[in-house]
Amino acid sequence: MAKKVGLICAPELPETIAENIYEELIDYFNRQVDDNYDWEIEIVVDPLTGAAESSKEIIDAALSIAKKREWDYTICLTDLPLFEDNKIILADLNQKLNIAQISLPAFGSPPMRYRVKKVIMQIMQELHFNHTKDDVHKMKQAIKHLFKRNLRFSPIKREEVSMDQNKAMIRYLVVPKINSKLRTILGMSYANRPWAVISSFKPIIAVAFATGAYALIFPNLWELSVHYNVPRLLGIMFIACMSMIIWMIVSHNLWENKTKNSKRKIRRLYNTTTVTTLTMAVSVYYIVLFIIFSIAIVIFIPPELFRTMTESEGEVGILAFLRLSWLATSVATLAGSIGASAENAELVRNIAYGYRQNRRYQEVKKQKD
């Protein structure tokens, strides 16, 4: 006899994680959950799972899909944060309907794939063994132990919630301690896939390097690198990076503005996540540009020429060249990248949660039409 498990995933990161753990889950279900059944897993990508802000809305949509496909169990993976008042929802389970959902941002920073896999394993046990009191108690303790181990800095609280008729839920909440919101922001930033945004920075890097290389022709930049102290260089770097972040937000319309239906808390969280994601991407961009300039400066600028042009005393070491490449990177970022456009504007806009939600809602409407 077969048991069918459906994984309903939001597009992008949830879909990728589900595909990566697919084989491991089948093996685990056959060996550890119940070897009396042949377990089958079906992955369905549904835009609504990554568009709805309401936990109930996601569960209702999942129930509709599960009935059509005749699944025994259904688990939803969403990259949206889910809230109950000021509490962060990690997972919802409806044992009567055999449906559960998991919010990826509640896991915080990587490694997310391993923790999601473990939580799905434990949730399946809780859904499948909902028969006797002993089994229920055993599964409660098992899943609590797993959540405590993987989210030890943000304790998990288990609650039984009555939604409406026939829809009582078990809800796992990340207790809002000091760092719970930070974990959510990091989880949302990871769901934004900042590494994908970096790939669109190639034309920006090209423009910035050309600008910096031109500036290095003249000795003024060399002299400034000698006379500037570390705090000043740090300040210039900060201004350059912030300018680029602001430019990317403005030029790609990434900021969530106040609308009729938007909540202030959600809007603030989305904007914070956008800034965090861009900060990660711009930091990597800055490091890459710094490495390129460092290599170029070491190869093309003789130490004797540098000492003569800057009137430096003593030997010119690697630190002098690194200071020059540091300043050149900041100047190039400030002067060269502002005004440049990303290679894939759609990919950059996709890091804004509101934009992504709206795009997914449009996909859902098209599917219904």
Secondary structure, 3 states (H helix, E strand, C coil): CEEEEEEEECCCHHHHHHHHHHHHHHHHHHHHHCCCCEEEEEEEECHHHHCCCCHHHHHHHHHHHHHHHCCCEEEEEECCCEEECCEEEEEEEECCCCEEEEEHHHHCCCCHHHHHHHHHHHHHHHHHCCCCHHHHHHHHHHHHHHHHHHCCCCCEEEEEEECCCCCEEEEEEECCCCCHHHHHHHHHHHHCCHHHHHHHHHHHHHHHHHHHHHHHCCCHHHHHHHHCCHHHHHHHHHHHHHHHHHHHHHHCCCCCCCCCCCCHHHHHHHHHHHHHHHHHHHHHHHHHHHHHHHHHHHHHCCHHHHHHHHCCCCCCCHHHHHHHHHHHHHHHHHHHHCCCCCCCHHHHHCCCHHHHHHHHHHHHHHHHC
